[in-house]
Amino acid sequence: MITVNAMGDACPLPVVKTLNAIKGLRGPECVETLVDNPTAVENLRRLAQSRGCSFSSEKRGEAEYRVLLGVSAEAELPAEEAPACYIPPAKKRVVVAVTADHMGEGDPKLGRTLLKGFLFALGQLEELPAVILFYNGGAALSCEGSESLEDLKALEGRGVEILTCGTCLNFYGLSEKLRVGGVTNMYSIVETLAGADLVLRP
């Protein structure tokens, strides 16, 4: 059995750590994940359902939960070899448009935490977006002082194009503080959005 310690980890780290443990298995086995809140337990339940794993959980203390995911042989069956004439479907061009320094409406501090988690989770996807656009208040995320710089640099290192609106950088006095990706303009932003198969707006 593999044990994953996700105590104190914010969403989506417990799911990401558990998923990485599952991917590293070489056969039927159990993954034990320790978390400190019921929301993480529910997120792991959904992970188990999506991966065809068995699921059980127990509360060990006021803020301590033990989750067991059982990975069966069936869940680990290798994919069938594709025939020689197989043509894979075209990959969708996904563009992420970040327009603010927070995610959603409500408490600004929570919104910034959510957006940081979103950008981290983006880097855990198997199919990465083609481009991430930052404009208006979102321009600060690619600049000095952003808590998401390391996540964005990792995404850029894996081939994701990071572009920030030059007009926005000038407006907010951030032109000299850009630390990841390149500068773009409104025509290119419109062209990028129009050419996307899917646009995600956190």
N, C-alpha and C positions, 0 to 999 in steps of 0.2 A: 504494500500500500504506500502511495505517495502522499505526503502531508504538505499542504500549502498553508502557510501562515499569512492570513490577510487581516489580522487584527489591527484596527486603527486605519486601515486603508480606505480611502474615499472611492466612491463609484467613479469609473468602472473597474478599478484595479482588482477586486476580488474575482470578477468574472474573467478578466484578462489572464490573471495568474493561473486560474483553474483551467481555462481553455488551453493555455500553453502546456500545462501538465498533461492534459488529455492527449494533445498532439504528440507529446514525447513518448507515449506508451507504445510498447511493441506487442501487446497482446491484452487479453482480458485482465483487468485489474481495477482496484478501487482508488479513487482520489479523495482524500480527506481535506476539507478546507475549513479553517477556523476563522470566523468572522465575529463582529461585535454588535450587529444590528439586524433586525428582522427584514429590512429592505434588501440587504445583501443576500439573505437566505432565499427570499423570493426570486431575486435575480438569478441565483444559482439553480433554482427549481426550473426556471424558464430555459436556462442553458441546457440542463439535463434533458428536457423535453425536446429541444431542437436537435440534440445530438443522439437521441435514442438511448440515453443512459438511465439506469435506475436511480432513484433519489430517496434519501432519508435525512432527517435532521433532528437534532436534540438541543434543548437549551440547557447549558451547563451552569450558567450564572446570570447575574443581573445584565451583563453585557458580554456574554460569551456563548457562541453557538457553534455546534459541530455539524458539518454537512458532509454527507457521503454520496459520491457519484460512482455508480458501478458501471464500468465500461465492458460490455459483453463482446464476445467474438464477432457477433453479427454487426455490431457498431463499428468494428475495425476492419471489415471486409475491404480488400483493395478494389478500386474501381476497375470495371471491365476494360479490357484493352480496346481502343477504338479501331474500327476497320480502316484499312488503308485509304479508302475513298472519303473518310469522314472530314468534313470541313467545319471547324469550330465556329460558333456564332460570333458575329462581330461584337467586340467589346464596346459597351456603352461609354460615351464620353461624359464623365461626371464633372461638373464644376461646382465648387463650394463658394458661396458669396457671403462674406462676413462683413456686416454693415455697422456693427457696434462693438463696444468692448465688453458686452455682457450678452447673455442668452435669455430670451423670454422677457416677460413683463413681471414687475413686482420688486422685490428687494434687490437693489443694485449689487450688493456684496454677494448674494446668492447667485445672481445672474453671471457675475464674473467667474465664480467657482464652477458653474455649469459649463460655461464656454471653455474654460481650461480643460475640464473633463472631456468635452466634445472633441477638442483638437487632439487630445491624447488618444482617445478612442479611435479617431480617424486613422491614426497611424497603426492601429492594430488590425485593420481590415485587410483581408487577402487581396481584394480589388481596390486599389487606391484611386482617388480622384485624379483627373488630369491636371487640374488647375485649382488653386485657392486664390480668390480675389479678396483683397482688403480695401474697403473704401469707407468714407465718412469716419465715424468713430472707431470703426474696425481697424483703421490704419495704425493705431497704437500697438496692435498685437504683434506686428512684425518689427517693432522698434526697440531700442534700448530700454530696459526696465520691464519688458513684458515677461510674465511668468511662463509663457508658452514658447519662448524662443528655441529651447532645446528640442521640443516636439516638432516645431516647424522646420528646424535644420535637419532633423532626422527624416522628415517627409521629403524635403528637398533632395536629400541624399539618396532617396529611393526613386527619384525621377519625377516627383510632383513639382509643377511650376508654381512658384509663390510670387504673386504680383500685387503691388500696392499702388493705389492711385496717387500720382504725383501732385495733383491739385490739393488733395486732402493732406498730404504730408506738409505742403507749404502752408496751408491754412492753419494747421495745428502746431506749426513750428517744429516739425519733426524731420525735415529734409536731411539733416546731418546725423540723424539717429537711427536710420534704417539699418537693421542688422541681419536680415535674411531676405533672399529673393531680390527681385528687381522692381523698377518703377514702371508704371503703365499709365495710359491716358484713357479718357472716356470713350473714344472711338474703339480702342482695343477692348475695353471692358464690354461694350455693347456687342462687338464682334464675337468675343469669347462666350458671352451668355447666349447669343443667338445661335451659335454653333454647337451648343451643348445638347446632349440627349436628355440630361437630367440636371437640374440646378437645385442644390441644397442650400437652404438659408437657415442657419441655426438661430 
